[in-house]
Amino acid sequence: MDTLKKFELMEKIVRELEDFQNSGQALIQKIAKIEVDNIELGDKRLETDLPDIHQRVADNTEAIQGILAYFAEKTESFGSKNNVDALKEQQAINNATGH
């Protein structure tokens, strides 16, 4: 895989991790809303199970944040080390001139 394709794939993974993180945060908010609604309802199973689910989702979201931070830094470092901006410029020139 050439350098520019590798960098583009790395950027795609960063975006997917960001989306995954946002989805986790949305799940936490939904679970919290159900927990609040259940305060009035008082369903015992929801009362018992939701806090555990909430904690597992929060733990996973925290793990995703760590992976995202690591991989975003790795992607940025790879881009800098391999002068990806210059490679993109050259690719644009090649595409414009038909090479």
C-alpha positions, -999 to 999 in steps of 0.1 A, spaced: 0 0 0 15 33 -9 20 61 17 -9 83 6 -34 54 5 -22 43 39 -27 78 53 -62 81 38 -71 47 54 -58 59 87 -79 91 84 -109 70 76 -104 49 108 -100 80 129 -134 92 115 -150 59 122 -136 59 158 -150 94 163 -184 82 151 -182 52 174 -173 75 203 -203 97 195 -226 67 193 -214 55 227 -221 90 242 -256 89 226 -262 55 242 -252 68 276 -276 97 272 -305 73 262 -298 49 291 -297 78 315 -330 91 302 -346 56 306 -332 55 342 -348 88 350 -381 78 334 -380 46 354 -377 65 387 -414 74 382 -423 40 368 -404 19 393 -398 -12 372 -375 -35 393 -357 -51 363 -349 -18 347 -338 -5 381 -315 -35 385 -301 -39 350 -298 -4 336 -270 8 360 -248 -21 350 -255 -15 313 -248 22 318 -215 15 334 -204 -10 307 -213 14 279 -195 42 298 -164 20 302 -164 11 265 -168 47 255 -139 57 277 -118 29 261 -128 42 226 -117 77 236 -83 63 245 -80 44 212 -91 74 193 -66 97 210 -38 72 203 -47 65 167 -54 102 158 -19 111 171 -4 81 152 -21 93 120 -9 129 125 26 117 132 25 94 101 13 123 80 40 146 92 68 121 90 58 111 54 51 147 42 16 137 32 6 173 23 33 173 -5 21 139 -16 -15 151 -19 -3 182 -39 17 160 -62 -13 137 -67 -35 167 -75 -10 179 -101 -7 144 -116 -45 141 -118 -48 176 -134 -22 168 -160 -33 133 -166 -2 115 -154 
